[in-house]
Every structure is written in structure tokens, then in C-alpha cells.
Amino acid sequence: MASRLVYFTPKGPLCFIDYLTVREGKAALEQIRKTVRSSRLPKLYEFRLFEKIRNGLVKIDELVLPRFDPKSIAVFLDTFDQRSPQLT
């Protein structure tokens, strides 16, 4: 894992997807960003992209949402299937 995209709700982190490269994580976040319309409502939900470093994770990008957005969740989950196959 070189990057991790985490979905946060008002109660905290809900789920995440690991990507082999930072580029894959950024591409996934960009796909989600294209589905979301901006709003002036309070920001309650968010996607945060982290890069894996030697001792942990460092946040490198984020996308905040004013409400639960099923379309962005669908895109987020679709990126799971589009990831590069991981070696085991």
C-alpha cells in the first residue's frame, strides 16, 4: 500500500481502500470529486487521501461533503475493483 483513501462520517472513519500507488489514490479521489457539487452547507462527510510513509500515514488531499452522497460512495466503491492487483 502506498496510499489509502478513507471515508469519514460525522461519527468518524467508516471505511477505506488501499492503493498500490499515490497516483491511483489521487485518480480515485478525482473520480469522486467529479461527481460532487459544491455547497455552502456544513461539511459533515469527507474523503481523505493519505500517503503511506515509513512510520504511518500522512494526509495529502481531502474532499469534504455537506451530506451523505450515494453517487460519490458508488464511485468510491467502484475504485476498489479498478485497483491494480496486489501481490501476495
C-alpha positions as a printed NumPy array, in Angstrom:
array([[  0.   ,   0.   ,   0.   ],
       [  1.336,   3.405,  -0.998],
       [ -1.888,   5.359,  -0.398],
       [ -5.173,   4.987,   1.436],
       [ -8.488,   6.72 ,   0.714],
       [-10.661,   6.932,   3.828],
       [-14.358,   7.848,   4.015],
       [-15.29 ,   9.786,   7.153],
       [-18.791,  10.305,   8.552],
       [-19.792,  12.632,  11.408],
       [-19.099,   9.731,  13.801],
       [-15.579,   9.058,  12.461],
       [-13.906,   6.919,   9.786],
       [-16.233,   4.369,   8.208],
       [-14.167,   2.536,   5.577],
       [-11.048,   2.781,   3.448],
       [ -9.453,   1.45 ,   0.27 ],
       [ -5.71 ,   0.931,  -0.11 ],
       [ -3.969,   1.619,  -3.427],
       [ -0.549,   0.467,  -4.597],
       [  0.496,   3.985,  -5.639],
       [ -0.293,   7.555,  -4.657],
       [ -1.256,   8.191,  -8.277],
       [ -4.016,   5.549,  -8.054],
       [ -5.337,   7.104,  -4.857],
       [ -5.347,  10.585,  -6.399],
       [ -7.117,   9.274,  -9.501],
       [ -9.807,   7.68 ,  -7.334],
       [-10.32 ,  10.909,  -5.391],
       [-10.554,  12.863,  -8.66 ],
       [-13.254,  10.487,  -9.936],
       [-15.237,  11.138,  -6.76 ],
       [-14.607,  14.893,  -6.962],
       [-16.181,  14.974, -10.451],
       [-19.478,  13.61 ,  -9.083],
       [-19.865,  16.096,  -6.212],
       [-21.437,  19.523,  -6.414],
       [-20.163,  22.147,  -4.001],
       [-22.454,  23.585,  -1.384],
       [-22.406,  26.092,   1.455],
       [-23.976,  23.629,   3.865],
       [-21.925,  22.413,   6.83 ],
       [-19.266,  19.884,   5.851],
       [-20.168,  16.598,   7.546],
       [-18.712,  13.86 ,   5.354],
       [-15.325,  13.663,   3.714],
       [-12.85 ,  11.6  ,   1.796],
       [ -9.226,  11.895,   2.908],
       [ -6.301,  10.611,   0.908],
       [ -3.229,   9.518,   2.853],
       [  0.229,   8.551,   1.684],
       [  1.958,   5.709,   3.458],
       [  5.308,   6.678,   4.865],
       [  7.744,   4.683,   6.895],
       [  6.125,   5.316,  10.3  ],
       [  2.476,   5.807,   9.356],
       [  0.169,   7.845,   7.147],
       [  0.299,  11.499,   6.058],
       [ -2.774,  13.302,   4.696],
       [ -2.145,  14.641,   1.194],
       [ -5.63 ,  15.59 ,  -0.067],
       [ -9.263,  15.718,   1.006],
       [-12.757,  16.267,  -0.326],
       [-15.465,  17.482,   2.065],
       [-19.178,  16.905,   1.516],
       [-22.181,  18.614,   3.126],
       [-24.324,  15.476,   3.207],
       [-24.33 ,  11.77 ,   2.508],
       [-23.879,  11.396,  -1.244],
       [-24.735,   7.922,  -2.607],
       [-23.226,   8.682,  -6.03 ],
       [-19.812,   9.519,  -4.563],
       [-19.941,   6.358,  -2.427],
       [-20.701,   4.304,  -5.544],
       [-17.692,   5.802,  -7.343],
       [-15.541,   5.188,  -4.239],
       [-16.553,   1.52 ,  -4.146],
       [-16.047,   1.148,  -7.91 ],
       [-12.421,   2.221,  -7.483],
       [-11.931,  -0.883,  -5.352],
       [-12.485,  -3.033,  -8.431],
       [-10.263,  -0.792, -10.58 ],
       [ -7.172,  -1.049,  -8.336],
       [ -4.013,  -2.704,  -9.578],
       [ -3.841,  -6.334,  -8.449],
       [ -1.783,  -6.68 ,  -5.284],
       [  0.907,  -9.281,  -4.999],
       [  0.515, -11.688,  -2.102]])
